[in-house]
């Protein structure tokens, strides 16, 4: 359940950034969707190659 400025939240795990972007674009193109906000979270080990 969400309260405030967001109607729903999608948590999506993708194998790479290109796949994640494709999913975000598909969501934005759903009829009736008027606005989206994409936040990318990455594991610190992925970012720094640890």
C-alpha positions as CSV (number, residue, x, y, z in Angstrom):
1,X,0.0,0.0,0.0
2,X,1.3,3.5,-0.8
3,X,0.4,6.9,0.6
4,X,1.2,10.3,-0.8
5,X,2.4,11.2,-4.3
6,X,2.8,7.6,-5.6
7,X,-0.1,5.3,-6.7
8,X,2.1,2.2,-6.8
9,X,5.7,1.1,-6.7
10,X,7.4,-1.5,-9.0
11,X,10.5,-3.3,-7.8
12,X,12.2,-4.8,-10.8
13,X,15.4,-6.8,-10.9
14,X,17.1,-6.9,-14.3
15,X,20.3,-8.6,-15.5
16,X,21.7,-5.3,-16.9
17,X,20.8,-1.6,-17.3
18,X,19.5,-2.0,-20.9
19,X,16.9,-4.5,-19.7
20,X,15.9,-2.3,-16.9
21,X,15.4,0.7,-19.2
22,X,13.3,-1.5,-21.6
23,X,11.0,-2.3,-18.7
24,X,10.8,1.3,-17.6
25,X,9.8,2.4,-21.1
26,X,7.1,-0.3,-21.3
27,X,5.6,0.9,-18.0
28,X,5.7,4.5,-19.3
29,X,3.8,3.5,-22.4
30,X,0.9,1.9,-20.6
31,X,-2.3,3.8,-21.5
32,X,-3.3,5.9,-18.5
33,X,0.2,6.3,-17.0
34,X,0.8,10.0,-16.9
35,X,4.1,10.2,-15.0
36,X,6.8,7.9,-13.7
37,X,9.9,8.2,-11.6
38,X,12.8,5.7,-12.0
39,X,15.3,5.1,-9.2
40,X,18.2,2.8,-9.9
41,X,19.7,0.9,-7.0
42,X,22.9,-1.0,-7.5
43,X,24.8,-3.3,-5.2
44,X,28.0,-1.7,-4.0
45,X,30.0,-4.7,-5.2
46,X,28.7,-4.2,-8.8
47,X,29.6,-0.5,-8.7
48,X,33.1,-0.9,-7.4
49,X,33.8,-4.4,-8.8
50,X,34.5,-5.7,-5.3
